Amino acid sequence: MKTELREAAVVTVVVALGGVLLGLLWWWLASSVPLVGDVVDGRWVVYVKDSEGEQAIGVDGTFTLLALGMGALSAVGAFLVRRRGGVPLVVALTVGGLLGSVLAWRLGVWLGPAQDVIAHAKDVGKGVTFSAPLKLGAKGALLVWSLGALVVHLGLTGLFGPRDPEDVAPPV
């Protein structure tokens, strides 16, 4: 049991650190939401340049698809390292995926465009288009990595995992 817990701790840390890769990929691949600043009644306001655009949904979709891929990748890696499976490994994939998703989300937001859109609009000037901050609107996407890892690991264990020996009836 100690070996399983040690392996599970390593899997948790490695999977969680994969969140750095996910965060970088999300920051690099996510579509930018164009904003434009204007002065109305002496105050700065910021508008979405294309109110019919789907870029904000694309940001969430990019995170979700990347997290799903990271979940599948981490499940395959965990399965190849430890074919026996086990409850500690499954818990490690779940916790590591959740921690990795949160790390990726915060890293992407930190690396993305400035969070203070009014100050950014003032800096670039009136009527100039700039990118909105990277934002994850669908917080349920943080669970996708864990769920994807669990489904893929379950499938791999069911298809390629060790089998229980079959009971052979004694000869009569």
C-alpha positions as CSV (number, residue, x, y, z in Angstrom):
1,M,0.0,0.0,0.0
2,K,2.9,2.4,0.7
3,T,4.2,1.9,-2.8
4,E,0.8,2.7,-4.3
5,L,0.5,5.8,-2.2
6,R,4.0,6.9,-3.2
7,E,3.2,6.3,-6.8
8,A,-0.1,8.2,-6.5
9,A,1.6,11.2,-5.0
10,V,4.1,11.3,-7.8
11,V,1.3,11.0,-10.4
12,T,-0.6,13.8,-8.7
13,V,2.4,16.2,-8.8
14,V,3.4,15.3,-12.4
15,V,-0.2,15.7,-13.6
16,A,-0.7,19.0,-11.7
17,L,2.6,20.4,-13.2
18,G,1.2,19.5,-16.6
19,G,-1.1,22.5,-15.9
20,V,1.8,24.8,-16.9
21,L,1.8,23.3,-20.4
22,L,-2.0,23.6,-20.6
23,G,-1.9,27.2,-19.4
24,L,0.8,28.1,-22.0
25,L,-1.1,26.3,-24.8
26,W,-4.4,28.0,-23.8
27,W,-2.8,31.5,-23.7
28,W,-1.2,30.8,-27.1
29,L,-4.1,29.2,-28.9
30,A,-7.2,31.0,-27.5
31,S,-8.9,33.4,-29.7
32,S,-8.8,37.1,-28.6
33,V,-11.9,39.0,-27.9
34,P,-11.6,42.4,-29.5
35,L,-12.6,45.4,-27.4
36,V,-12.7,49.1,-28.2
37,G,-12.6,52.0,-25.8
38,D,-14.6,55.3,-26.1
39,V,-15.3,58.3,-24.0
40,V,-19.0,58.9,-23.1
41,D,-20.1,61.8,-20.9
42,G,-16.5,62.3,-19.9
43,R,-16.0,58.7,-18.7
44,W,-14.2,55.9,-20.4
45,V,-16.3,52.9,-21.4
46,V,-15.3,49.7,-23.2
47,Y,-17.4,47.8,-25.7
48,V,-17.0,44.5,-27.4
49,K,-16.1,45.4,-31.0
50,D,-18.1,42.6,-32.6
51,S,-21.2,42.0,-30.4
52,E,-22.2,39.1,-32.6
53,G,-18.7,37.5,-32.3
54,E,-18.1,34.1,-30.8
55,Q,-14.6,34.6,-29.6
56,A,-15.5,34.4,-25.9
57,I,-17.0,31.0,-26.4
58,G,-14.0,30.0,-28.4
59,V,-11.8,30.8,-25.4
60,D,-13.8,28.4,-23.3
61,G,-13.9,25.8,-26.0
62,T,-10.1,26.0,-26.5
63,F,-9.5,25.4,-22.8
64,T,-12.0,22.6,-22.7
65,L,-10.5,20.7,-25.7
66,L,-6.9,21.2,-24.5
67,A,-7.9,20.0,-21.1
68,L,-9.6,16.9,-22.6
69,G,-6.4,16.2,-24.5
70,M,-4.3,16.6,-21.4
71,G,-6.6,14.3,-19.5
72,A,-6.2,11.6,-22.2
73,L,-2.5,12.1,-22.3
74,S,-2.1,11.9,-18.5
75,A,-4.3,8.8,-18.4
76,V,-2.3,7.0,-21.0
77,G,1.0,8.0,-19.2
78,A,-0.3,6.8,-15.9
79,F,-1.6,3.5,-17.4
80,L,1.8,2.8,-19.1
81,V,3.7,3.5,-15.9
82,R,1.3,1.4,-13.7
83,R,-0.9,-1.1,-15.5
84,R,-2.5,-2.4,-12.3
85,G,-4.6,0.7,-11.8
86,G,-6.0,1.0,-8.3
87,V,-7.9,3.5,-6.3
88,P,-4.9,5.6,-5.3
89,L,-3.9,6.0,-8.9
90,V,-7.5,7.0,-9.9
91,V,-7.7,9.5,-7.1
92,A,-4.2,10.9,-8.1
93,L,-5.4,11.4,-11.7
94,T,-8.5,13.2,-10.5
95,V,-6.8,15.5,-8.0
96,G,-3.8,16.1,-10.3
97,G,-6.2,17.0,-13.2
98,L,-8.1,19.4,-11.1
99,L,-5.0,21.1,-9.7
100,G,-3.5,21.2,-13.2
101,S,-6.7,22.8,-14.6
102,V,-6.7,25.5,-11.9
103,L,-3.0,26.1,-12.4
104,A,-3.5,26.4,-16.2
105,W,-6.5,28.8,-15.8
106,R,-4.6,31.1,-13.5
107,L,-1.4,31.0,-15.6
108,G,-3.4,31.8,-18.7
109,V,-5.1,34.7,-17.1
110,W,-1.8,36.0,-15.7
111,L,0.0,35.7,-19.1
112,G,-3.0,37.1,-21.1
113,P,-3.8,40.8,-21.8
114,A,-4.1,43.3,-19.0
115,Q,-7.0,42.7,-16.5
116,D,-7.9,46.4,-16.1
117,V,-9.6,47.1,-19.4
118,I,-10.4,50.8,-18.7
119,A,-6.7,51.5,-18.0
120,H,-5.8,49.5,-21.1
121,A,-8.3,51.4,-23.2
122,K,-6.9,54.7,-22.0
123,D,-3.4,53.6,-22.9
124,V,-4.2,52.6,-26.4
125,G,-6.5,55.5,-27.1
126,K,-10.1,56.2,-28.1
127,G,-11.4,54.0,-30.9
128,V,-8.4,51.6,-31.0
129,T,-9.1,47.9,-30.9
130,F,-7.4,45.8,-28.2
131,S,-7.7,42.3,-26.8
132,A,-9.9,41.5,-23.8
133,P,-8.3,39.7,-20.8
134,L,-8.2,35.9,-21.1
135,K,-11.2,34.7,-19.1
136,L,-12.7,31.3,-18.5
137,G,-16.5,31.9,-18.4
138,A,-17.4,28.2,-18.1
139,K,-15.9,27.2,-14.8
140,G,-17.1,23.6,-15.4
141,A,-14.3,23.3,-17.9
142,L,-11.9,22.9,-14.9
143,L,-13.3,19.4,-14.4
144,V,-12.8,18.3,-18.0
145,W,-9.1,17.2,-17.5
146,S,-10.1,14.9,-14.5
147,L,-13.1,13.5,-16.2
148,G,-11.3,12.8,-19.5
149,A,-8.4,11.1,-17.6
150,L,-10.8,8.9,-15.7
151,V,-12.7,7.8,-18.8
152,V,-9.6,7.1,-20.8
153,H,-7.9,5.3,-17.9
154,L,-11.0,3.2,-17.3
155,G,-11.1,2.2,-20.9
156,L,-7.4,1.3,-21.0
157,T,-7.7,-0.7,-17.8
158,G,-10.7,-2.5,-19.1
159,L,-9.2,-3.3,-22.4
160,F,-5.5,-3.9,-21.6
161,G,-5.3,-4.3,-17.8
162,P,-4.4,-7.5,-16.0
163,R,-7.1,-10.1,-15.8
164,D,-8.2,-12.0,-12.7
165,P,-7.4,-15.6,-13.0
166,E,-10.4,-17.8,-13.8
167,D,-11.4,-20.5,-11.4
168,V,-10.8,-23.9,-12.8
169,A,-13.1,-26.6,-11.6
170,P,-11.3,-29.5,-10.0
171,P,-11.5,-32.8,-12.0
172,V,-14.2,-35.2,-10.9
